[in-house]
Amino acid sequence: MKRTLLPSGWIKPRGYANGVAARGTQVYIAGQIGWDEEARFVSTEFGAQAVQALRNVVAILREAGGKPEHLVRMTWYVTDKRAYLAAAKEIGAAFREVIGDYDIAMSAVQVVALIEDEALVEIEATAVIPD
C-alpha cells in the first residue's frame, strides 16, 4: 500500500510528490548511471543517460519482484543543472514511459562530479513492495 502525502492547502507538485507513505518490503537501489548491463555508456548526452539510468533502476527493482509503481523515492545527482533543465521534456517523457505516471518523492542535487568520469546523472531509489 502506498499513499501520497500532500498537506491540506498545499499545491500539488508537478512531476513528483512531497512525501509518500508505504508498507511492505523495502528495496534500496544504489545510484544508477547511464551505462548498460556491460558497463558501457549509452551516450554522452544527458537525456539519453537519464533514460538508461531509469531503465537500470527498474531492472534492479524487478530483480526484487517489484514494479515501477512500487517506487517511493528517488534522488537525482546531476553534474550540470542547465543540461538537466534543458532535457526536462525528454526526461519527463522518458520517466512516464519507463516508470509510469506515479507520484514519487524526489530530489535533484547538482554535484561537482560523479565517480565515473563520463556519467552526467546518477539516480538512487527506494521502493516498497506491498506484502
SERO-4910 file (N, C-alpha, C, O; in steps of 0.05 Angstrom, whole numbers):
BEGIN
 pado doro    nc1    nc2    nc3   cac1   cac2   cac3    cc1    cc2    cc3    oc1    oc2    oc3
  Met    A     17    -24      0      0      0      0     18     25      0     37     27     15
  Lys    A     11     44    -17     26     68    -19      7     92    -20    -14     91    -33
  Arg    A     14    113     -5     -3    136     -3     14    161     -7     35    165      7
  Thr    A      6    179    -25     20    204    -29     12    224     -7    -11    226      1
  Leu    A     32    238      4     27    257     25     26    285     15     46    295      3
  Leu    A      4    299     19      0    326     10    -15    341     32    -39    338     34
  Pro    A     -1    358     48    -15    372     69    -37    390     58    -36    400     36
  Ser    A    -58    393     74    -81    409     67    -73    437     59    -57    450     74
  Gly    A    -83    447     37    -77    474     28    -52    477     11    -48    498     -1
  Trp    A    -36    455      9    -12    456     -8    -20    451    -37    -38    436    -43
  Ile    A     -6    464    -55     -9    459    -84      5    433    -91     27    428    -82
  Lys    A     -9    416   -107      3    391   -115     28    396   -132     26    410   -152
  Pro    A     51    385   -125     75    390   -141     72    376   -168     58    356   -171
  Arg    A     86    387   -188     85    376   -215    109    357   -219    132    365   -218
  Gly    A    102    331   -224    123    312   -231    135    297   -208    152    280   -212
  Tyr    A    126    302   -183    137    288   -160    117    291   -137     97    305   -139
  Ala    A    123    278   -115    107    280    -90    124    292    -68    149    287    -68
  Asn    A    113    308    -51    128    318    -28    135    295     -8    155    296      5
  Gly    A    118    275     -7    123    252     10    106    229      2     85    232    -11
  Val    A    114    205     11    100    180      5    102    163     30    123    160     42
  Ala    A     79    151     38     78    132     60     72    105     47     54    102     30
  Ala    A     86     84     56     82     57     44     88     35     65    104     40     83
  Arg    A     76     12     61     81    -11     78     90    -34     60     79    -38     38
  Gly    A    109    -51     69    117    -74     54    147    -78     55    160    -69     74
  Thr    A    157    -94     36    186   -100     35    201    -76     22    194    -68      0
  Gln    A    220    -66     37    235    -43     27    258    -52      9    272    -71     15
  Val    A    262    -38    -13    283    -44    -32    299    -18    -36    288      3    -43
  Tyr    A    325    -20    -31    343      3    -34    360     -1    -59    375    -20    -61
  Ile    A    358     18    -77    372     15   -103    395     36   -103    390     60   -102
  Ala    A    419     25   -106    443     43   -107    442     61   -131    427     55   -150
  Gly    A    457     82   -130    458    101   -152    463     87   -179    483     73   -183
  Gln    A    445     93   -198    448     81   -225    455    103   -245    445    126   -243
  Ile    A    473     97   -263    482    116   -283    475    107   -311    463     86   -314
  Gly    A    482    123   -331    474    118   -358    490     97   -373    497    102   -397
  Trp    A    497     75   -361    510     54   -376    493     29   -376    474     26   -360
  Asp    A    500     11   -395    484    -13   -399    494    -35   -380    511    -31   -363
  Glu    A    483    -60   -385    490    -82   -367    519    -91   -369    529   -106   -352
  Glu    A    534    -81   -389    562    -88   -392    580    -64   -384    603    -62   -391
  Ala    A    568    -45   -370    582    -21   -360    593     -4   -383    615      7   -381
  Arg    A    578     -2   -405    585     16   -427    565     39   -428    540     34   -428
  Phe    A    574     63   -429    556     86   -430    541     86   -457    553     81   -478
  Val    A    515     91   -455    498     90   -479    501    116   -495    494    116   -519
  Ser    A    510    137   -483    511    163   -497    528    183   -480    534    178   -457
  Thr    A    535    205   -493    548    227   -479    528    249   -474    535    270   -463
  Glu    A    503    245   -482    481    264   -478    467    260   -452    463    237   -443
  Phe    A    459    281   -438    446    280   -412    421    264   -413    417    246   -397
  Gly    A    403    271   -432    377    258   -434    379    228   -437    365    212   -423
  Ala    A    396    219   -455    399    190   -460    411    176   -436    403    153   -430
  Gln    A    429    189   -422    440    176   -397    418    174   -376    417    154   -361
  Ala    A    401    195   -374    380    194   -354    360    171   -360    352    157   -342
  Val    A    353    168   -385    335    146   -393    347    119   -385    334    102   -374
  Gln    A    373    115   -392    386     89   -385    387     85   -355    383     63   -345
  Ala    A    393    106   -340    394    104   -311    366     95   -300    365     79   -282
  Leu    A    345    107   -311    318     99   -303    313     70   -309    301     55   -293
  Arg    A    321     61   -333    318     33   -340    333     15   -321    323     -7   -314
  Asn    A    357     23   -313    373      7   -294    359      5   -267    359    -16   -255
  Val    A    347     27   -258    332     27   -233    309      6   -235    306    -10   -216
  Val    A    294      6   -256    272    -13   -260    282    -41   -261    270    -59   -250
  Ala    A    304    -46   -275    315    -73   -277    322    -84   -250    317   -108   -244
  Ile    A    335    -68   -233    342    -77   -206    317    -82   -189    315   -101   -175
  Leu    A    298    -64   -192    272    -67   -177    258    -93   -185    248   -107   -168
  Arg    A    258    -99   -210    246   -124   -220    260   -149   -208    247   -169   -203
  Glu    A    286   -147   -204    301   -169   -191    290   -175   -163    291   -198   -154
  Ala    A    279   -155   -150    268   -158   -123    238   -166   -124    226   -170   -103
  Gly    A    228   -168   -148    199   -175   -151    182   -150   -152    157   -153   -149
  Gly    A    194   -127   -155    178   -102   -155    172    -92   -182    182   -102   -202
  Lys    A    156    -71   -183    147    -57   -207    152    -28   -203    155    -18   -180
  Pro    A    152    -12   -225    156     17   -222    137     31   -203    144     50   -190
  Glu    A    112     21   -201     93     34   -183    100     30   -154     88     43   -137
  His    A    119     13   -148    128      9   -120    149     29   -112    156     31    -88
  Leu    A    160     45   -131    180     65   -124    167     87   -106    145     96   -112
  Val    A    181     94    -85    171    115    -67    190    139    -65    181    161    -57
  Arg    A    215    136    -73    234    158    -70    256    155    -91    265    134    -98
  Met    A    265    178   -101    288    180   -119    304    205   -112    293    226   -106
  Thr    A    330    202   -114    348    225   -112    365    225   -138    378    206   -144
  Trp    A    363    247   -152    379    251   -176    403    268   -170    400    289   -158
  Tyr    A    426    259   -178    451    274   -175    459    281   -204    464    264   -220
  Val    A    461    307   -209    467    317   -236    492    334   -235    497    349   -216
  Thr    A    508    331   -256    533    347   -257    529    374   -270    547    391   -268
  Asp    A    507    378   -284    502    403   -298    472    410   -296    456    398   -310
  Lys    A    466    429   -279    438    437   -275    425    447   -302    402    440   -307
  Arg    A    440    461   -317    429    472   -343    423    449   -362    402    450   -376
  Ala    A    440    429   -363    435    406   -381    410    391   -371    394    381   -387
  Tyr    A    407    388   -345    384    375   -333    358    390   -341    339    378   -349
  Leu    A    359    417   -337    335    433   -344    329    433   -374    306    432   -382
  Ala    A    350    433   -390    347    433   -419    335    407   -429    321    406   -449
  Ala    A    340    385   -414    330    359   -422    304    352   -407    294    329   -409
  Ala    A    292    371   -393    268    366   -376    245    352   -391    234    333   -381
  Lys    A    239    362   -415    217    349   -430    223    321   -438    206    303   -436
  Glu    A    247    317   -448    256    290   -455    256    271   -431    247    248   -432
  Ile    A    266    281   -408    266    265   -384    238    259   -374    232    237   -367
  Gly    A    220    279   -375    193    275   -367    179    253   -384    165    236   -373
  Ala    A    183    254   -410    171    234   -428    183    207   -422    168    187   -422
  Ala    A    209    206   -418    222    180   -413    213    169   -386    209    145   -383
  Phe    A    210    187   -366    200    178   -340    173    165   -342    168    144   -331
  Arg    A    155    178   -356    128    167   -360    129    140   -375    113    122   -369
  Glu    A    147    138   -394    150    113   -410    162     90   -393    151     68   -393
  Val    A    183     96   -378    198     75   -364    186     70   -336    183     47   -328
  Ile    A    178     91   -322    168     88   -295    138     89   -294    125     72   -280
  Gly    A    125    106   -309     96    109   -309     89    136   -297    106    153   -292
  Asp    A     64    140   -293     53    165   -283     48    162   -253     25    163   -244
  Tyr    A     69    159   -237     67    154   -209     79    177   -193     99    189   -202
  Asp    A     67    183   -170     78    203   -153    100    191   -136     95    172   -121
  Ile    A    124    202   -138    147    192   -123    160    216   -110    163    237   -122
  Ala    A    168    213    -85    183    234    -71    210    236    -84    225    217    -85
  Met    A    216    260    -95    241    263   -110    256    289   -102    245    309    -94
  Ser    A    283    286   -104    300    309   -100    321    308   -123    328    287   -133
  Ala    A    330    331   -131    352    333   -150    374    351   -138    368    372   -127
  Val    A    398    341   -141    421    355   -129    443    358   -150    450    339   -163
  Gln    A    453    383   -153    476    387   -171    501    381   -155    505    390   -133
  Val    A    519    365   -168    544    357   -156    567    366   -175    562    370   -198
  Val    A    590    368   -164    613    376   -180    621    354   -200    627    360   -223
  Ala    A    620    329   -192    626    307   -210    615    281   -198    608    280   -174
  Leu    A    614    261   -214    607    234   -205    632    217   -207    651    224   -221
  Ile    A    632    194   -194    656    177   -194    665    168   -222    688    168   -228
  Glu    A    645    160   -238    651    153   -266    653    178   -282    633    193   -284
  Asp    A    676    184   -294    680    209   -308    660    216   -329    653    239   -333
  Glu    A    650    196   -344    631    200   -365    602    204   -356    585    213   -371
  Ala    A    597    198   -331    570    199   -320    561    228   -316    575    245   -305
  Leu    A    537    234   -326    525    261   -324    503    261   -303    496    283   -293
  Val    A    492    238   -297    469    236   -278    471    209   -264    480    189   -275
  Glu    A    464    209   -238    462    184   -223    436    185   -207    429    206   -195
  Ile    A    421    163   -208    395    162   -195    394    140   -174    399    117   -180
  Glu    A    389    148   -150    386    130   -127    356    127   -122    341    146   -124
  Ala    A    347    103   -114    318    100   -110    312     81    -87    328     65    -78
  Thr    A    288     84    -76    277     67    -55    249     58    -65    234     75    -75
  Ala    A    243     33    -60    216     23    -67    206      7    -43    221     -2    -26
  Val    A    179      5    -42    166    -12    -22    147    -30    -37    127    -21    -49
  Ile    A    153    -56    -36    136    -76    -48    115    -85    -28    122    -95     -7
  Pro    A     89    -82    -34     68    -89    -15     71   -119     -6     77   -136    -23
  Asp    A     65   -124     19     65   -152     29     41   -167     18     38   -191     24
***
